[in-house]
Amino acid sequence: MIVVVCLNPALDITHHVRCVDWAGVNRPTAVYARPGGKGTNVARTLHALGADILLLGFAGGTTGSAVAAGLRELAVPTAFTPMAGETRRTFTVVDGQGAVALFNEPGPEVSAAEWARFRDEYGQALRNASVVTLSGSLPRGLPSTAYAQLIAMAAEAGVPAVLDTSGDALRASMAAGPAIVKPNLDELRAIAGQPLTTPEGETHQAAVRDAASALRTAGAGAVVVSLGAGGLLAVTGHGDWHAAPPAVIAGNATGAGDAVIAALAHGLLLGRPWPERLAHAAALGAATVAAPVAGEFSHAAYTDGIRAAAVTQRAAWAEAGDQVCGRKADWGGGDRCQRPLWRKLLDLRLAQGTESARSMSPASSTRRRSSPAPRPPPLRWCCR
């Protein structure tokens, strides 16, 4: 079972209009009201994929009742923790050109007693869980370490966690050791504190890989970065990959990242290898863009997209090609080291312990606890 955590659910209201008149009256051509919030979208997507799930979170007031009722109509299993505050609403406006504007209410404040009760219920749910996902912003009243607390509880139960959040909550969660984190480019840039694009506005993939690697060093098992129309860039303990979406699709991108989380968690549950997992994630994200409402997707587009998604490995030593180290050798005399650069980079990775207790077995959904890889013995013929 996959336990899906949505601490800040919402009632999503989507208006489709031909053209937005910000100074006048707008008459939508279609209006949708659905249970929303990032975790709720993840749960709905996983349920549509046929996964056994349980959605946990807070719900309160009239809006909370509407969210719970909507999920019951969709047959999505839930176990919401009651709260005194009113569940928030979000508003999405989509025009005829595919442009999207979002209006997200901040949500209610969670009391200490409500948070304690949620943690108790979450701990009980972990007994039957194989994977847990944690998505979205934290509601008011919770510390930035809230997700870190939940990830630590999951780790103690031997359950890998997939995390999708931003800012202080993302930064504070790394030390708890999430199996996968999925920032988008803006979220990763905020954490890295440096530009991740070229002066021309193109994605600087080397800078993105460096920033993602820094999150792995901080404790994440793997980092999958959403590049928007550029697809996904994954930095893992088993290699680095880029997954290109099947095609650039116009539509409502709200919920595409949640679909990626669903695919990553589902792949982790099923033991899919990283290339296959990423192909499913890229295809499901693209299929969600084509749907009119977040949390839904076209099964036909998803199936076609899996075959069309292009996943390529981008390991650092593979990019080194036939280059050699070239630095001055230890033995002196002015000679230059001819050690293949790919071999040096690989040994450096082994020395840094990338195949450590953070890594996940692709054939298992539980954390593999192993000691860091030992440093390779010094080679007399290699440079310092």
C-alpha positions in Angstrom: 0.0 0.0 0.0 1.1 3.6 -0.7 0.3 6.1 2.1 -0.3 9.5 0.6 0.1 12.5 2.9 -1.7 15.8 2.1 -1.4 18.1 5.1 -3.0 21.0 3.3 -5.8 19.7 1.0 -8.1 22.0 -0.8 -11.3 22.2 -2.9 -10.0 23.0 -6.4 -12.2 25.2 -8.5 -11.2 25.5 -12.2 -12.7 28.0 -14.6 -12.2 27.8 -18.4 -12.7 31.0 -20.3 -12.0 32.0 -23.9 -10.2 35.2 -22.8 -9.7 36.8 -19.4 -10.9 40.4 -18.9 -9.3 41.4 -15.7 -11.3 44.7 -15.6 -14.7 43.3 -16.6 -17.1 40.3 -16.3 -15.9 36.9 -17.3 -18.3 34.1 -18.2 -16.6 30.6 -18.0 -17.3 28.1 -20.7 -16.8 25.3 -18.1 -16.4 25.1 -14.3 -15.0 22.1 -12.4 -15.0 21.6 -8.6 -12.8 18.8 -7.4 -10.9 17.7 -4.3 -7.5 19.2 -4.6 -4.1 19.9 -3.1 -0.9 18.2 -4.3 -1.3 15.1 -2.2 -4.9 14.7 -3.2 -3.9 14.8 -6.8 -1.2 12.2 -6.2 -3.8 10.0 -4.5 -6.4 10.3 -7.3 -3.7 9.5 -9.9 -2.5 6.5 -8.0 -6.0 5.3 -7.5 -6.6 5.6 -11.3 -3.5 3.5 -11.9 -5.0 0.8 -9.7 -2.7 1.2 -6.8 -3.8 0.3 -3.2 -3.6 3.7 -1.4 -4.7 5.5 1.7 -4.9 9.3 1.8 -4.1 11.1 5.1 -4.4 14.7 5.9 -6.5 17.3 7.7 -10.1 18.3 6.9 -12.3 20.9 8.5 -15.4 22.9 8.1 -17.8 23.0 5.1 -15.0 22.9 2.5 -13.4 20.0 4.3 -16.6 18.1 4.2 -16.9 18.8 0.4 -13.4 17.5 -0.2 -14.1 14.3 1.8 -17.4 13.8 0.0 -15.8 14.3 -3.4 -13.2 11.7 -2.7 -15.8 9.2 -1.5 -17.6 9.7 -4.9 -14.3 8.8 -6.6 -13.8 5.8 -4.3 -10.5 7.1 -3.1 -9.8 5.7 0.4 -9.2 8.4 3.0 -8.6 8.8 6.7 -8.7 12.6 7.4 -7.8 14.0 10.8 -10.6 16.4 11.9 -9.6 20.0 12.6 -11.2 23.1 13.9 -10.2 25.4 10.9 -11.8 25.6 7.5 -10.1 23.7 4.7 -8.8 26.0 2.0 -9.9 26.5 -1.6 -7.8 27.1 -4.7 -9.0 28.8 -7.9 -7.5 28.1 -11.4 -8.3 30.2 -14.5 -7.4 28.7 -17.9 -7.9 30.7 -21.0 -8.3 29.7 -24.6 -4.6 29.9 -25.3 -3.7 27.5 -22.4 -2.4 30.2 -20.1 -3.1 29.4 -16.4 -3.5 31.6 -13.4 -3.6 30.1 -9.9 -5.1 31.6 -6.7 -4.3 29.6 -3.6 -5.7 30.3 -0.2 -3.3 29.9 2.7 -5.3 27.3 4.6 -6.2 26.9 8.3 -3.8 26.7 11.2 -3.1 23.3 12.8 -3.0 23.1 16.6 -0.5 21.1 18.5 -3.2 18.6 19.6 -4.3 18.1 16.0 -0.7 17.5 14.8 -0.1 15.0 17.6 -3.3 13.1 16.6 -2.3 13.1 13.0 1.1 11.6 13.8 -0.5 8.9 15.8 -2.8 8.0 12.9 0.1 8.2 10.4 2.2 5.8 12.6 -0.6 3.3 12.5 -1.0 3.6 8.7 2.8 2.9 8.3 2.3 -0.6 9.6 0.7 -1.6 6.3 2.6 0.7 4.0 5.3 -0.1 1.4 5.8 3.5 0.2 4.8 6.9 1.5 4.5 10.2 -0.4 4.4 13.7 1.2 3.4 16.6 -1.0 2.6 20.3 -0.9 3.0 23.2 1.4 2.8 22.9 5.2 -0.3 24.4 6.8 0.1 27.2 9.3 1.0 26.1 12.8 3.4 23.3 11.8 7.1 23.7 12.0 9.4 23.5 8.9 10.6 20.2 10.3 7.1 18.6 10.0 7.9 16.5 6.9 11.3 15.6 8.4 9.4 14.1 11.4 7.2 12.1 9.1 10.1 10.9 7.0 12.0 9.8 10.1 8.9 7.8 11.3 8.7 6.1 7.9 12.4 5.3 7.9 12.0 3.7 11.4 9.2 1.6 10.0 11.4 0.6 6.9 9.2 2.6 4.5 10.8 4.8 1.8 9.4 8.3 1.5 8.9 10.3 -1.7 8.9 14.1 -1.0 7.5 17.0 -3.1 7.8 20.3 -1.2 9.9 23.5 -1.3 11.7 26.1 0.7 12.5 25.5 4.4 10.4 22.4 4.5 12.5 20.8 1.7 15.8 22.0 3.2 14.9 20.7 6.7 13.8 17.3 5.4 17.1 16.2 3.7 18.8 15.0 6.9 15.8 12.6 7.5 16.8 10.7 4.3 13.9 10.7 1.9 14.2 8.1 -0.8 13.3 10.5 -3.6 12.7 14.3 -3.7 11.2 16.1 -6.6 11.8 19.8 -6.8 11.0 21.8 -9.9 13.5 24.1 -11.4 12.4 27.2 -9.4 12.4 25.2 -6.1 15.8 23.8 -6.8 17.2 27.2 -7.7 15.8 28.7 -4.4 17.6 25.9 -2.4 20.8 26.2 -4.4 20.9 30.0 -4.2 22.3 30.3 -7.7 21.0 30.5 -11.3 20.3 27.3 -13.0 19.7 28.8 -16.5 22.0 30.3 -19.1 21.9 34.0 -19.9 19.8 33.0 -22.9 17.2 31.4 -20.6 18.1 27.8 -21.4 18.4 25.2 -18.6 22.0 24.8 -17.5 21.9 21.0 -17.0 25.4 20.8 -15.4 24.3 23.4 -12.8 21.1 21.5 -12.2 23.0 18.2 -11.7 25.3 19.9 -9.3 22.4 21.4 -7.3 20.6 18.0 -7.3 23.8 16.3 -6.2 24.1 18.7 -3.3 20.6 17.5 -2.1 21.8 13.9 -2.3 24.9 14.8 -0.3 22.5 16.4 2.3 20.7 13.1 2.7 18.3 12.4 -0.2 18.5 9.0 -1.9 17.7 10.4 -5.3 16.6 13.7 -6.8 14.3 14.1 -9.7 14.1 17.6 -11.1 11.1 18.8 -13.1 12.3 20.8 -16.0 8.8 21.7 -17.4 8.7 21.1 -21.1 12.3 19.9 -20.8 11.3 16.8 -19.0 12.9 15.3 -16.0 16.5 15.1 -14.8 17.3 12.4 -12.2 20.4 12.2 -10.1 20.5 8.8 -8.3 22.8 6.4 -6.7 22.5 4.2 -9.8 23.3 6.8 -12.4 22.0 10.1 -13.8 19.2 10.2 -16.4 17.3 12.7 -18.5 13.7 11.8 -19.5 12.3 13.8 -22.4 8.5 13.9 -22.5 6.8 12.3 -25.5 5.8 15.7 -26.9 5.2 19.3 -25.9 1.5 19.4 -25.0 -0.6 22.6 -24.6 -3.1 22.5 -21.7 -3.4 22.9 -17.9 0.0 22.0 -16.3 -1.5 22.2 -12.8 -1.1 18.7 -11.3 1.6 17.5 -13.8 4.2 17.4 -11.0 1.8 15.5 -8.8 1.4 12.9 -11.6 5.2 12.6 -11.7 5.2 11.9 -7.9 2.5 9.3 -8.4 4.6 7.6 -11.1 7.8 7.6 -9.1 6.0 6.2 -6.0 4.3 3.5 -8.1 7.6 2.6 -9.8 9.2 2.4 -6.4 6.5 0.1 -5.2 6.7 -2.2 -8.3 10.5 -2.2 -8.3 10.8 -0.6 -11.7 14.4 0.3 -12.7 15.1 4.0 -13.0 14.9 4.3 -16.8 11.5 2.6 -16.8 10.3 4.6 -13.8 11.3 7.9 -15.4 9.6 6.9 -18.7 6.3 6.3 -16.8 6.8 9.6 -14.9 7.4 11.7 -18.0 4.5 10.1 -19.9 2.0 10.5 -16.9 3.0 14.1 -16.4 2.4 14.9 -20.1 -0.9 13.0 -20.1 -2.1 15.1 -17.1 -1.3 18.3 -18.9 -3.7 17.2 -21.7 -6.6 16.7 -19.1 -8.9 19.6 -18.3 -8.6 19.1 -14.5 -5.6 18.5 -12.1 -5.5 15.0 -10.8 -6.9 13.4 -14.0 -5.2 12.1 -17.1 -5.9 10.4 -20.4 -5.0 6.7 -20.2 -4.5 6.5 -23.9 -2.1 9.5 -23.9 -0.3 7.9 -20.9 0.1 4.5 -22.7 1.3 6.1 -25.9 3.6 8.4 -24.0 5.4 5.5 -22.2 6.5 4.2 -25.6 7.4 7.7 -26.9 9.4 9.0 -23.9 13.1 9.1 -24.4 15.3 8.3 -21.4 19.1 8.7 -21.7 21.7 8.0 -19.1 23.9 11.0 -18.3 26.6 9.6 -16.0 29.5 11.9 -15.3 32.1 9.4 -16.4 30.2 8.6 -19.6 30.4 12.3 -20.5 34.1 12.3 -19.9 34.5 10.1 -23.1 38.1 9.4 -24.0 39.6 12.2 -21.9 42.4 11.5 -19.5 43.3 13.1 -16.2 46.3 15.0 -17.5 47.5 16.3 -14.1 51.1 16.1 -13.0 51.8 12.6 -11.7 53.0 11.6 -8.2 56.3 10.2 -9.3 57.6 13.5 -10.6 59.7 14.1 -13.7 57.1 16.2 -15.3 55.0 13.3 -16.6 51.3 13.7 -16.9 48.8 11.1 -15.6 47.1 9.1 -18.4 44.5 7.6 -16.2 41.1 7.6 -18.0 39.0 10.4 -16.7 35.8 8.3 -16.5 37.6 5.8 -14.2 38.8 8.6 -11.9 35.3 10.1 -11.7 33.8 6.7 -10.9 36.4 6.1 -8.1 35.7 9.5 -6.7 32.0 8.6 -6.5 32.9 5.3 -4.8 35.1 7.2 -2.3 32.3 9.6 -1.5 30.0 6.6 -0.7 27.3 7.2 -3.2 26.2 3.5 -2.8 25.5 4.1 0.8 22.6 3.4 3.1 20.7 6.1 1.2 20.4 4.0 -1.9 17.4 1.9 -2.7 17.3 -1.6 -4.1 15.4 -1.4 -7.4 13.8 -4.8 -6.6 12.5 -3.8 -3.2 10.4 -1.0 -1.7 12.3 -1.1 1.6 15.4 0.8 2.6 18.6 -1.1 2.2 20.8 -0.4 5.1 24.4 -0.8 4.1 27.6 0.8 5.1 29.2 3.4 2.9 31.5 2.0 0.1 35.1 1.9 1.2 37.6 4.3 -0.3 39.5 2.6 -3.1 43.2 2.0 -2.3 45.6 4.7 -3.6 47.1 3.9 -7.0 50.8 4.7 -7.3 50.4 5.7 -10.9 47.5 8.1 -10.4 47.8 11.8 -9.7 46.9 13.3 -6.4 
